[in-house]
């Protein structure tokens, strides 16, 4: 199960976080990020052809976009945290450093550990 992927927040996430099958929680930090805003994914309730046009436009924009180095201290690193509390602390530290951490991931982790949502 992942809390967020690099594609989260319309490809703005700098972290990929998931529960490791051997225990603990993995955070992979991107070394590069997209420098453009992508068209949003189409609404799932859109008619079939309209949805496909929007989906193709989104994929084409991602494929054509350039990735640039982030330039922060943890670029390209991976971390293993033993607990959800440790994972939350890690993500908040990365966020303070300037990495984009999706709020939805922080909210989900807080909910799991019984903290604020």
N, C-alpha and C positions, 0 to 999 in steps of 0.2 A: 504494500500500500504506500502510495506517495502522498506527501503533504503538498508538494508543488514540484513542477518540472520547469525546465528552461522555457517552455512554451507558455507557462502560466502568465497571466496578466498581459495577454496579447504579445508574447515573446519578450517581455521586459524583465522577467525574473533572472536574476544572476545566480540563483541557487536551485539545486535539485535535491530534495530531502525525502527520505523514505526509511521505513523500518527495515533493518537488516534481518535476513532469515536466520542468522546465527546469533542474533541479539544486538541490542543497541539501535542507534539511529545514525544513518549516514547523511552527511551534507557534502555535496559536490559543489564547488564554487567555479563559476565560469571564468575563463581567462579572457574572453572576448564577448562583446555585446553588439547588438544591432544599433544603428545610429538613426533609424527612421521609425516613424509610427506607421503601423500597418493598418489596412482597412480591417474593421472588426469582422469576426466570423459572422456569417449570416444567422439570423434568428432560426432556431430549430423548427419553428412553426411555419416558416415560409414555404410556399408551394415548391414542389420538386425542382422545376427548371430554374426558378429564381434562386433557390438555395444553392444549386450547383454552380450558377454563374458567380454568386458571391464567394463560394468556397474556392473556386478556381482563381478568382481575382486575389483572394487572400494568399493562396499557395504560390501564385506567380510573384506576388510582391515579396514574400519571404525568400523565394529562390533567387530573386534579383538583388536582394539587399546585401550590403557589405557588412561584415563583422570587423570591429576594431578592438584593439586591446583595451581592457578596462583600466589597467594601470594602478591597481591598489595592492596592498600587501598580501592578500590571500588568493590572488588570481591563480586558478588552476589547481588549487589544493583540495583535498578531501579530508573530512573529519569523521570520526566515529565517537558518538556520545553515548554513555551508558543509560541515561534516563531521559524522559521527556523534559524534565526541568533543565537538564544540561543542554538539550537541543534548543529549547526556547532561549536560554542564555546565549548560546552560540549565535542563533539567528539575530537576536537583538544586537549583539556585538557587531556582527557583519553589517547590519543595517546602519548602525552608528558610524561605521567605517566608510559608508557610501555605497554599499551594494544594495541592489533592489531586492527586497524580500517581500513577497506577496503578503498583504494583510490577511488574506484568506487562510494562509498557512499558519500564521501566528494565532489567529482566532481558533482554528481547529485544534491546535496543540494546547492552547489554554483551556479549551472545553474538555479535552481529554484528561488534563491533569486537575480539572475541577476549579480552575482559576476563572478570571474574568473572561467574558466572550465579547 
